[in-house]
């Protein structure tokens, strides 16, 4: 009988496993941030995860950018990337639905989320900051967040507008990317989540109707600067680059970037 080399055996076995429906995806090779140099990292285009991951390009890493976080996660499952850097809460939602994935215990980065607004509309920025201060003081912000994050979640206590709310000041349009659970996502064909409820509470305080426009994350700042939207909320972090184009409200919550890998 002819001897078979180790390499040939591996090729044959890979073909057999694939034919039998077994996974041929490589095992996880990222166990901490120290392993990121030289790896293929999946991110959502234009997000903070994208910004942080870009630092590793000088260390030989390849950054694969996707329009949606879910697309990055799918690429990870298929073995097209070695890991995904994304916000902790959406990461938890993805992992809950995908038993073959896990989140590394190590926090990758800490950040604060805020609302982006046009530099030409200082009055609206001041008004929103005032509303945020009131909503923080009366516990509304904490209540909205607790409805989606923590032990008592799953939409048990959604925000509801006060009875008789005056909305005579017109309409404010919010630009978002509704693929970022639990901050903004679709449920029963409606955009819901922390940002959607907080935006409604702000509009209630200021006397406006709320209109939400769903778009790619990378298009939100342009929508605000062009006047197509009055403000942007999409789990957005204040960065020096973004401050060149837009202003930001005071932060309304703190978030963590994490690394998602295959088990």
N, C-alpha and C positions, 0 to 999 in steps of 0.2 A: 504494500500500500504506500502511496506517495505521501510524504510528510507535508503537513500544512503549517505555514508560518503563523506566528502570533498575529501579525497584521492581517493576513488573509482570513484567519479565524474570526477576528473582530469584525471584518467586513461582512462575512457570511452571517454571523450571529445578528448583526444590526439589521441585515435584510430579512432574516427570519422573524425577528421581533417586530419589525415594521409590518410584515405580512400578516402576523398574528394579531395586529392591532395594538401592540405594546408601544409605550412611549419611547421615542428615540431622543428626547430632549436631554441635553447635558445636565448633570447634577449641579446644584447651586455651588458657586465659587465665591460668593460675597457674604462674609460673616460680620463685617464691621466696615466703617467708613475707610479704614486703613486699606481695605481691599479694592477700593474704587479705581485707583490708577490703573490704566490699561484695559479697563472693562468697558462693555457697551451698556450705556445708561439710558433708560427710557424716561421721558418727561412729557408733560403737556406743554405745548408751545406757548411761550410768553409768560409762563407762571414763574413764581419764585423758585420752584424746583428747577426750572430751566436755567435760571440765573445762577443758582448755586452750583449746579452740575457743570455749567460751562467752565468753571474754574479748573476742572479736571482735564479739559482738552489739552492743556499744556503738559499734562502728565501722561499723555498717550491714550486717554479715554475717548471713546466715540459716543457722541450724544445723539440719540435718535429722538426726534421731536414729533409729537402727534397732536392733532387738533383736539382730541378728547383724552381724558385720563383713562377712560375705559379701553381705548385703543392701545395705550401704552401697556396696560395690564394684560391685554390679550397677547401682545407681542412677547411679554415676559412668559406667559403660559406656553407659548409656542417655541420658546427658546431663541427668539430673535434678539433679545436683550438679556443682560445678566441680572439686572435689577431695575426698579422704578423708584424715583424720588418724587414724593407727592405729599400733600397735607395728610396729617394723621387721621382726621375724621373720614374723609373719602376712602383712605387706605383701609380703615376698619370695615367700611361698608363693602369694599371689594373682597377683602379676605373672608368676610362672613359668607359671601356667596361662592367663594372658590377655596375649597378645602386643601388644594395643593399649594397654596401660597401662605406666607407668613410675614409678619413685620418684625424687623430686628429690634431688640430691646433698646438699643442705643438711639437717643434722640439725635437727629442730624442737624437741625437748626431750629431756633425759636424765632417767632415773628409775630407782628401785630397786624390785624386786618383793619382797614379803614375804607371810607367812601371816596371815590375820586370825582372831582368836579372841575369845571372849566375855570381857568385863571381869570376869565372875563366876568365871572359871576360871584364876586366876593360876598354879595348880599346873601345868596343862597347858601354858600358855605357857612357863613355866620349863623344863619337860621337853622341849618341842619345840626351844627355844633350845639346850639341852644337846645334843640329837641333831644339830642343824644344825652345831654347833661340831665335833662328832666327824666328821660326814660331810664337812665342809670340810677338816679336818685330814688325813683319810685319802685324800682325792682323789676320793671318791664323787660329790660334787656336780659337780666339773669333768668327770668321766667321763660322767655323765648328760647334761650340757649338750652335750658334744662329740659325743654320739650323735645329736643333732638339729641342731646348729649348727656349721658349719665344713666343711672339706673331706671328712672321713671320717664322713659322716652316713648317712642313709637306714636307720637302725635296725640297723647292723652290730654294735653292741656294747651291747645293752640291759642295763639293770640286772636282776640276778637275786638273789632272796633267798638269804641264806646257808643252807646245808643245816642242818636241825635247828632252825630259828628258833622260839623259844618265843613263842606268841601267847596266852598264858593270861590276859592282862589284859582281854580283851574285844574290842570293836570300836570304831574311831573312824570317824566319817562325815565325808567331805570334800565340801563343796559346790563345784561348779565350773560353768563354761560351756564345754562341749566343742566350741567352734567357733573355737578360737584357736590354730591350728597355728603353731609346733611345741610349744606349752606344754600344750595339751589338745585332743584331737581324736579322731574315731572311725576305727578301722582294724579291719576284720574284726569289726565290731559290738562292739568293745571300746574303752573310753576309754584312750588312750595319750598319751605326750608327756612333756615335761620335768617338769611339775608332778605328773603321775600317778606317774612313776617315783620322784621325790623323796619324795612322800607315802608310797609303799610302803617306801622305805628308812627313813624316819622311824618308821613303824609297826613295822618289823622291829627297830629299835633299842630301841623302847619296849615291845615285847611285845604289840602289838595286831594284830588283823585290820583290813584297810582296806576300807571301803565308799565308793564314789564315787557321788554324786548329781548328775546333770546338770540344770541349770536356767538361766533367763535370768540374765545377769550382774547385772542390777539387783536380783535377789532374793537374792543370796548373803549379804550382810550381815544381812538380816532372818532368813535361815535360821540363821545363827550366833547372833544375839541371842535368837532364840526357842527355841533348843535343838534345832531340827530337824537341825542339823549341828554337829559339834564344832569344825570349822575350815573356812576357805575358802581355796582356792588357784585362781587364775585369772588369772595375770599381773597381780596386784593391787598398785597403788602405794599407799604410805602418804601420806595427805593429811590436812589439818587437819579437814575435814568428816567423814571416815571415823573419825578418832580420837575423835570425839564419841560414836560408837556402839560401837566395838570396839577391842581392843588388837591390836598387830601383833608378830610375831616379829622377830628380827633379819633384815635383808635377805639373800636367798640368790643374787640375780643382779642385774646392771645391764642395763637395756634402753633403747632409743631410740624416741621417737615420730617418725614421718616423714610426709611428704605424698605421697600417691599421686595422679597425674593421668593424663589421656589423652595419648597421644603426639601 
